[in-house]
Amino acid sequence: MSIGRLEPVPIREVWKKEEKDFTPWLERNIDILAEKLGIELSPVEREKKAGMFETDLLAEDQNSDPVIIECQFGKSDHDHLGKVLTYLTQLNAKTVIWLCEDPRPEHIGAISWLNEVAPQDVSFYLIRIESYRIGNSPPAPHFVVLSQPSMEAKTTGQVKKDLAERHKKRLEFWEGLLGKSRSRGIRLFENVKPSKENWIGTGSGKSGLWYNYVILMHASRVELYIDTGDGDENKRIFDQLFSQKKEIEAKGIPIVWQRLDDKRASRIYVQVSENIGLRDEDKWDKLQNDMIDTMVKFEEALGKRVQNMM
């Protein structure tokens, strides 16, 4: 049995012009594209007006929602990326299909990102147009899907959105806490800026020892974090402070001692809240003040001992 070999055919040998040859062919043979993507597509209109612009091909999906199909020979460019976004909004479409002869990696990444951040019911496809023949057979189209919507992409996008929202809330929380601290004339954190992280810290005056505020979704604490870069030195410092545990705790604050033998660093902290945290915006004012009050007492209990360490 003789087995043929696929031979690539330049697409301009199959369709000389994108707008005059390829797009009309695609309109007549849209079922090939629909089968490749696993969605239903019905052609509606070529060169459909979208404000001052015209989309190459407008189709409908199984729900009768508009589908934008943009075709491009040559390398993908920003102009066509901008067009598909414009058509999407102008025609109130749910799906964009961008077919291109030579998609650039940057545009593949852009479409993948759009699939992450777009609403759940909006989808973007980027497809490379190819053509092959076997021996003397007529050329056949081949569509290679380079980027498409997926549950994984949508989940990743939602995680990123949630993370961005937490970053925004943390900035707001730290702005409020630091503002209160400065208004009370507390110098310990006066040069610290708000952060998107769940902690902010300042030096203790001893290298490798940091006073930190920590805010979690459901809890908060203040701590002395010990990390000089040398695990043995960290444990030595912790042990020296722990040997003064009775005197330090005489200030009346409930200190938790974490030597963390399986880690390089060590930590000494006071839990400020266990059921109130970043999620509880209506309780931020009291929580911020409680954290500041606790940090003041915490630093008073440890400050001189930290400074006098050998």
C-alpha positions as CSV (number, residue, x, y, z in Angstrom):
1,M,0.0,0.0,0.0
2,S,1.4,3.4,-1.0
3,I,1.2,6.1,1.7
4,G,1.4,9.7,0.7
5,R,3.2,12.5,2.4
6,L,1.6,15.8,3.4
7,E,3.3,18.7,1.6
8,P,2.8,22.3,2.8
9,V,1.4,24.7,0.2
10,P,1.8,28.5,0.6
11,I,-1.6,29.9,1.3
12,R,-1.3,32.5,-1.4
13,E,-1.1,29.7,-3.9
14,V,-4.5,28.6,-2.7
15,W,-6.1,32.0,-2.1
16,K,-4.4,34.9,-3.8
17,K,-6.1,37.6,-1.7
18,E,-7.4,37.4,1.8
19,E,-10.4,39.7,1.3
20,K,-11.3,38.6,-2.2
21,D,-10.5,34.9,-2.1
22,F,-10.0,33.4,1.4
23,T,-12.8,35.2,3.3
24,P,-15.5,34.4,0.7
25,W,-14.2,30.8,0.6
26,L,-14.4,30.6,4.5
27,E,-18.0,32.0,4.4
28,R,-19.0,29.1,2.0
29,N,-17.1,26.5,4.0
30,I,-17.5,27.7,7.6
31,D,-18.4,24.2,8.6
32,I,-14.7,23.2,8.4
33,L,-13.8,25.9,10.9
34,A,-16.8,25.0,13.1
35,E,-15.8,21.3,13.2
36,K,-12.3,22.2,14.1
37,L,-13.4,24.4,17.0
38,G,-16.2,22.1,18.1
39,I,-18.8,24.9,18.0
40,E,-21.7,25.7,15.7
41,L,-21.2,28.5,13.2
42,S,-23.6,30.0,10.7
43,P,-22.4,32.8,8.4
44,V,-24.4,36.0,8.6
45,E,-22.7,38.8,6.6
46,R,-19.3,39.6,5.1
47,E,-17.8,43.1,5.8
48,K,-20.3,43.8,8.5
49,K,-20.2,47.4,9.7
50,A,-19.0,47.9,13.2
51,G,-19.0,51.7,13.8
52,M,-16.6,53.2,11.3
53,F,-15.0,49.8,10.6
54,E,-16.0,46.5,8.9
55,T,-15.4,43.0,10.3
56,D,-14.3,40.4,7.7
57,L,-17.1,38.0,8.5
58,L,-19.9,38.0,11.0
59,A,-21.4,34.6,12.1
60,E,-23.7,33.3,14.7
61,D,-23.2,30.5,17.2
62,Q,-25.8,27.9,18.4
63,N,-27.3,30.6,20.8
64,S,-27.7,33.1,17.9
65,D,-25.0,35.2,19.6
66,P,-22.7,37.2,17.2
67,V,-19.3,35.7,16.3
68,I,-16.5,37.9,15.0
69,I,-14.2,36.3,12.4
70,E,-11.2,38.3,11.4
71,C,-8.8,37.0,8.7
72,Q,-5.2,38.1,8.1
73,F,-2.5,37.0,5.7
74,G,1.1,37.6,6.7
75,K,2.3,38.2,10.3
76,S,-0.2,39.2,13.0
77,D,-0.1,42.8,14.0
78,H,-1.5,45.2,16.6
79,D,-3.9,46.7,14.1
80,H,-5.8,43.4,13.7
81,L,-5.7,42.8,17.5
82,G,-7.3,46.3,18.0
83,K,-9.9,45.5,15.3
84,V,-11.1,42.3,16.9
85,L,-11.6,44.1,20.3
86,T,-13.4,47.0,18.6
87,Y,-15.7,44.6,16.7
88,L,-16.4,42.7,19.9
89,T,-17.8,45.7,21.6
90,Q,-19.5,47.3,18.6
91,L,-21.4,44.2,17.7
92,N,-22.0,42.9,21.2
93,A,-20.4,39.6,20.3
94,K,-19.5,36.7,22.6
95,T,-16.8,35.1,20.5
96,V,-13.9,36.3,18.5
97,I,-12.0,34.1,16.0
98,W,-8.8,35.5,14.5
99,L,-7.4,33.5,11.7
100,C,-3.8,34.4,10.7
101,E,-1.1,33.1,8.4
102,D,1.7,33.8,10.8
103,P,0.7,34.7,14.4
104,R,3.4,36.3,16.5
105,P,4.1,34.9,19.9
106,E,3.2,38.2,21.5
107,H,-0.3,38.1,20.0
108,I,-0.7,34.4,21.0
109,G,0.1,35.5,24.6
110,A,-2.3,38.5,24.3
111,I,-5.2,36.2,23.2
112,S,-4.4,33.8,26.0
113,W,-4.5,36.6,28.5
114,L,-7.8,37.9,27.2
115,N,-9.3,34.4,27.7
116,E,-8.2,34.6,31.3
117,V,-9.6,38.1,32.1
118,A,-12.7,38.2,29.9
119,P,-16.1,37.4,31.4
120,Q,-17.0,33.7,31.5
121,D,-19.2,33.9,28.4
122,V,-16.7,35.7,26.2
123,S,-14.2,33.6,24.2
124,F,-11.2,34.3,22.0
125,Y,-9.6,32.1,19.4
126,L,-6.3,32.6,17.6
127,I,-5.8,30.2,14.7
128,R,-3.0,29.7,12.2
129,I,-4.1,29.2,8.6
130,E,-2.2,26.4,6.8
131,S,-2.7,24.4,3.6
132,Y,-1.4,21.0,2.5
133,R,-1.6,18.5,-0.4
134,I,-0.7,14.8,-0.9
135,G,1.0,14.2,-4.2
136,N,-1.0,15.8,-6.9
137,S,-4.2,16.2,-4.8
138,P,-6.0,19.5,-4.5
139,P,-4.7,21.6,-1.6
140,A,-6.6,21.2,1.6
141,P,-7.0,23.8,4.4
142,H,-5.7,23.1,7.9
143,F,-6.5,25.2,11.0
144,V,-4.1,25.1,13.9
145,V,-5.6,26.4,17.1
146,L,-2.9,28.3,19.0
147,S,-5.1,29.9,21.8
148,Q,-8.6,29.2,22.8
149,P,-10.9,29.5,25.9
150,S,-10.7,26.8,28.6
151,M,-11.9,26.2,32.1
152,E,-8.3,26.3,33.2
153,A,-7.7,29.7,31.7
154,K,-11.0,31.0,33.2
155,T,-10.0,29.6,36.6
156,T,-6.5,31.2,36.3
157,G,-8.1,34.5,35.3
158,Q,-10.4,34.4,38.3
159,V,-7.6,33.7,40.6
160,K,-5.6,36.6,39.2
161,K,-8.7,38.9,39.7
162,D,-9.1,37.7,43.3
163,L,-5.4,38.3,43.9
164,A,-5.5,41.8,42.4
165,E,-8.5,42.6,44.6
166,R,-6.7,41.4,47.7
167,H,-3.7,43.6,46.7
168,K,-5.9,46.6,46.5
169,K,-7.5,45.9,49.9
170,R,-4.1,45.4,51.5
171,L,-2.9,48.7,50.2
172,E,-5.9,50.4,51.6
173,F,-5.6,48.6,54.9
174,W,-1.9,49.5,55.3
175,E,-2.6,53.2,54.3
176,G,-5.1,53.4,57.1
177,L,-2.9,51.7,59.7
178,L,0.2,53.8,58.9
179,G,-1.8,57.0,58.8
180,K,-3.2,56.2,62.3
181,S,0.3,55.3,63.5
182,R,1.8,58.6,62.3
183,S,-1.1,60.7,63.6
184,R,-0.3,59.2,67.1
185,G,3.4,60.2,66.8
186,I,4.6,56.7,66.8
187,R,8.1,56.7,65.1
188,L,8.7,53.0,64.7
189,F,6.9,52.7,61.3
190,E,7.0,56.4,60.2
191,N,9.2,55.8,57.1
192,V,7.3,52.7,56.0
193,K,5.2,52.8,52.8
194,P,1.9,50.8,52.2
195,S,2.4,47.4,50.5
196,K,0.3,45.0,48.5
197,E,1.8,42.2,50.6
198,N,0.1,40.8,53.7
199,W,2.9,42.2,55.8
200,I,4.8,45.4,56.3
201,G,8.0,45.6,58.3
202,T,10.7,47.9,59.7
203,G,14.1,47.4,61.1
204,S,14.6,46.8,64.8
205,G,18.0,48.5,64.9
206,K,19.6,45.0,64.9
207,S,20.6,43.5,61.6
208,G,18.3,40.6,60.5
209,L,15.6,41.4,63.0
210,W,12.4,43.0,61.8
211,Y,9.2,44.2,63.4
212,N,6.3,43.3,61.2
213,Y,2.6,43.9,61.0
214,V,0.8,40.9,59.4
215,I,-2.8,41.0,58.1
216,L,-4.5,37.8,56.8
217,M,-8.1,37.3,55.6
218,H,-9.3,36.1,59.0
219,A,-6.6,37.1,61.4
220,S,-3.8,39.6,62.3
221,R,-0.6,39.7,64.3
222,V,2.5,41.7,65.1
223,E,5.9,39.9,65.2
224,L,9.6,40.1,65.5
225,Y,11.0,38.1,62.5
226,I,14.5,36.8,63.0
227,D,16.5,36.1,59.8
228,T,20.1,37.2,59.6
229,G,20.7,34.8,56.7
230,D,22.4,32.3,59.0
231,G,20.2,29.6,60.5
232,D,22.5,28.9,63.5
233,E,22.7,32.6,64.3
234,N,18.9,32.9,64.1
235,K,18.4,30.1,66.6
236,R,21.1,31.6,68.9
237,I,19.2,35.0,68.9
238,F,15.9,33.3,69.5
239,D,17.3,31.3,72.4
240,Q,18.9,34.3,74.0
241,L,15.5,36.2,73.9
242,F,13.6,33.0,75.0
243,S,15.9,32.9,78.1
244,Q,14.4,36.2,79.1
245,K,10.8,35.0,78.5
246,K,9.6,35.6,82.0
247,E,10.8,39.3,82.0
248,I,9.5,39.9,78.5
249,E,6.1,38.5,79.2
250,A,5.8,40.5,82.4
251,K,4.5,43.3,80.2
252,G,1.2,41.3,80.1
253,I,1.0,40.5,76.4
254,P,0.5,36.9,75.3
255,I,3.6,36.2,73.2
256,V,3.9,33.1,71.0
257,W,7.5,31.8,70.6
258,Q,8.2,29.9,67.4
259,R,11.8,28.7,67.1
260,L,10.9,26.9,63.8
261,D,13.5,24.2,64.0
262,D,12.8,23.0,60.5
263,K,13.3,26.5,59.0
264,R,16.2,29.0,58.8
265,A,14.2,31.8,60.4
266,S,12.5,32.1,63.8
267,R,9.6,34.2,64.9
268,I,8.2,35.8,68.0
269,Y,4.7,37.2,67.8
270,V,1.5,38.3,69.4
271,Q,-1.9,37.4,67.9
272,V,-4.0,40.5,67.6
273,S,-7.2,38.9,66.2
274,E,-8.2,35.4,65.3
275,N,-11.6,35.9,63.6
276,I,-11.2,39.4,62.2
277,G,-9.0,40.3,59.2
278,L,-8.7,41.8,55.8
279,R,-12.2,40.6,54.8
280,D,-13.9,42.6,57.6
281,E,-13.7,46.1,56.2
282,D,-16.3,47.4,58.6
283,K,-14.0,46.5,61.5
284,W,-10.8,47.8,60.0
285,D,-10.7,51.0,62.1
286,K,-10.7,49.1,65.4
287,L,-8.4,46.4,64.1
288,Q,-5.8,48.9,62.9
289,N,-5.8,50.6,66.3
290,D,-5.6,47.3,68.1
291,M,-2.6,46.3,66.0
292,I,-0.9,49.6,66.7
293,D,-1.5,49.3,70.4
294,T,-0.1,45.8,70.4
295,M,2.9,46.7,68.4
296,V,3.7,49.6,70.9
297,K,3.6,47.2,73.8
298,F,5.4,44.5,71.9
299,E,8.3,46.8,71.0
300,E,8.5,48.1,74.5
301,A,8.8,44.5,75.8
302,L,11.5,43.5,73.3
303,G,13.2,46.7,72.2
304,K,16.0,47.2,74.7
305,R,16.7,43.4,74.9
306,V,17.0,43.3,71.1
307,Q,19.3,46.3,71.1
308,N,21.5,44.9,73.9
309,M,22.0,41.5,72.3
310,M,25.5,40.2,71.9
